[in-house]
Structures are given as C-alpha cells and as structure tokens.
C-alpha cells in the first residue's frame, strides 16, 4: 500500500490539498484530526467532563469510524451509520479535540483506528503527526507551512469574515503553541519530509507539486 502523509499547522490548507490529491490519485483520504474531533463531539453529547480522562478514554472504545467521498464527490465522516460530517467544525469541538489529543491514553487508543485505514488502501493522511507517529514508515511525507499572516487571512475568509481578524490570529497562535509544545506527539517536521511553503502558492500548485513527486 502507498501512504502519503501531509503534516503542518492549522490553516495551511492540509485538508483541501489532501482531499484533492486523494481524488486525483484515487486513494482513500484520512483526516486524523477528525477522529479527535469525533471524540470531542461524543464527549460533549454525553455531557462528560473533558478533564475526566477515564471517561473520555471510554468514549474511544469500540468506535466504528469511516470516511469516504460520496457519489457527488463530497467527503463524509460516519460514526457507525451516523453522518457527523457537519458537526465536527464547531469551534468548541475543535478546541476540545486539541485538549483530548494531549491525553496519552486517547492517542494510544486512536492510533489503531488511524492505522487501520491503511491496511487495504492506498491513502493520503493529513494531520499533525501523520508522518512522525501514525505512519513513520510512509514512503511520501510532506510538511505544509505558510506564514502567519497568510494563514490568518485564509482562516478569516473561511469564517465568512464574521470574526475579528485579530481574534483569528490569536487562535492560530494559541493552537500552534499547544500543538508544538505538547509532550505527546507534538507537531514537528517528520524525518525525511519534503517541506512546502504555500504562502505564495495556490492550492492547485501545491497539489500538482505533490502529485508530480508521488
């Protein structure tokens, strides 16, 4: 099986780029961050204290997660038979996902789920530790980056320009600090990864560069 990993901080376009690459190469797409957001969603729905590691860890047991593109090319995420795609981008869910991702027990429990996606499929996996921890043996590793102002502007446009841009900048800085300083699987440039700065590149240019290499 061929494994392509894309790591990098928030707002560098990892999800969009990874989806396009998966579709063009006819690979499966794995959003590792979505798995942590699923845990955060279930914790919220079950009214579990996010700081109760034992109860949060129990949420991870026997999770049946699937991800795929539907016939219209839309990416869908399911827990069992339930479509949770549109429930995972809430800011509270994203923040809590970042919190639970720091728990060793959670990362250990979810690692098997993430690796299961590559057992019978060529995949494009994106996240913050796909090339360093989840698939350190991947043949093709990429690290996407962009300067802070570019990332802030991208996220600002995604928000529909309804949030103060300085608040978005602060959120990105806070997330960068949390991801890079956590003790378990911090955000790093994986060994052997090709670094791509997308600050002055379009999505299509980055996608073409990666596909040409693969």
N, C-alpha and C positions, 0 to 999 in steps of 0.2 A: 504494500500500500504506500502511496505517496502522501506525505504530510507536509503542508506548507503552513508556517506559523507567522503571525503578524502581531508583534507586541508594540507597546507605546503608551504614552499618557493619554488623558482624555482629550477629546475634540481635535484629534489629528486625522479623523476620517477612517479609522480602522474598520468599523462595521460596514460602511458603504463600500469601501475598497474590497474587503474580504468577500462580501456578497457578490460583487461584480466578477471577481476572479473565479469564485466557485461556479457561477453560472456559465461563464465563458469556457471553463475547463471541464464542466460537467462533474465537478467534485461536490461532496457534501460540505455544508458550511456549519461550523461550530462556533457559537458565541459563548465563550466560557464565562464571561461576566453575567450573562443572562441566567446562568444556573444559580449564581449567588443572589441575583435579584428574585428568583423564584423562591428561594429560602426566605428572603426578607418579606416577600408577599405573603407566604403562608404563615409566617410569624405574626404579621400584622393581622391577618384574617382570624387567626386563632387566639388573638389577644395575649400573646406570650411576651413576657418581659425580654427585650432584646439583650439584656445583660445576663440572663439566665442561660448559661452555656449548655447545661444538661438538657434543658427543654428544647433549646434551639437545635442542638445536636440530634435530638429525637426526630425533628422535622425531616432531617436528611435521610433517614432510614426508609428503605423500600420506595424511594422516589422513582417514578417512571416518567422520564423526560424524553421528548422527541422534538426535533427541529427539521423543517424542510420547506421547500418552496411549493406553493400550491400551483394549480394549472394556469393561474394568471401571473405567475412569477412573483407573487407576494410571499414574503418569508413569514412562517408561522411557528409558534412555540407552544407545545402542549405539555400539560402535566396530566398523565393518563390520557383521557379523551377530551379534556377541557382546554380550550384555546385561551391562553393567558397573554398572548402577544401584546395586546393594548394596555395591559395592566402593569407592565414592568418598567415603563419610562417615567413614572411618577417620581418627583424629586425626593420625597421621603423614602420611597423604596430604594432608590439609588444610594442615598446616604446610609440607610441601614444595611444595604448589601456590602458597602465598604466596611462597615463595622463587623459584620459576621465573617467577612473574608479574612479578618485578622485572627480568628479563632483557629488554633491548630486542629482541633477535633473536626471542625467543619471542613477545612481544606482536605484533611485526610479522607473523610467520608465521601467528598465530592470528586476526588481525584479519579476514582474508579469509574464514575459515571462519565467523566470527560474522556478518559482514555477508551472507553467502550465504543465511542463514536468512530474510532479509527480501526476497529478490528476488521471490518469488512468493507471499508470505504476509503477511497482517496478523499482527503479532507483539506479544507482551508480553515485553520483555527485562529481566532483572534482573541486577545485579552491583554493581561499584564504579566503573565508568567508562562505563556504557552510554549515559548522556545527555551525557557530556562528550567522549568519544573515539570509541566504537564507532558511535553514532548521534547525532552532534551536531545533525543536521537533523531529529530526531524532532519530531513535532507535539505530543506529550503527554509531558512529563517530570515525574517526581515524585522527591522525595528523602525517604525514610523515616528517621525518627530516633526515639530513645527514651532516657530517662535510663539511666545505667549500672546502677543497682540493678534497674530493670525488666528490662533486657537480661540481667543476670546471673541473675535468678530464672527467666526464660524458659529460658535455656540449662540451668540446673540441673534444671528439671523435665523437659526433653528428655532429659537424661542418665539419667533414672530415679533421680535423687538418689543416685547411686553415687560421685560425685566431690565432694570438699570444695568448698563454695560459694566459699571464698576463692580456691581454685585456679582456678575458672572465671572469677572476676572478674579475676584476674591475666592469664589467657589472653586475655580480651577486650581488656584494656588494651594488652597486647603487640601484638595484631592491629591495633588502632586506630592505634597508633604506627607500625607497619610500613606500613600501608596509606596513611596520610595523609602520611608523610614520604618515601615512595619517590620517586625522581626521575622515573620513567616512569609516566605515567597515575595520579597519586595520587588518593586518594579526596577529591573536592570536591563542592560543591553545583553541579550543572550550570547554566549560564546559562539563565534562563527557567524553571527547575524550580519546581514547587509543593512547598513543604515541609510534610510531615505528621508531627506528633509523635504517636506511637502509645502513649505512656506510659500514658495513661488511656483508651485506646480499644480496643475489641475488634477482632479480625480482621475480622469482618463489617462493622463500622462503617467501617473503613478501605477495605475492598473497595467498599462502597456509595459512599463519597465519591469514589473514583477513577472508578468506572463512571459515576456521575452526570456527572462532568466530561467524560469521553470521549464 
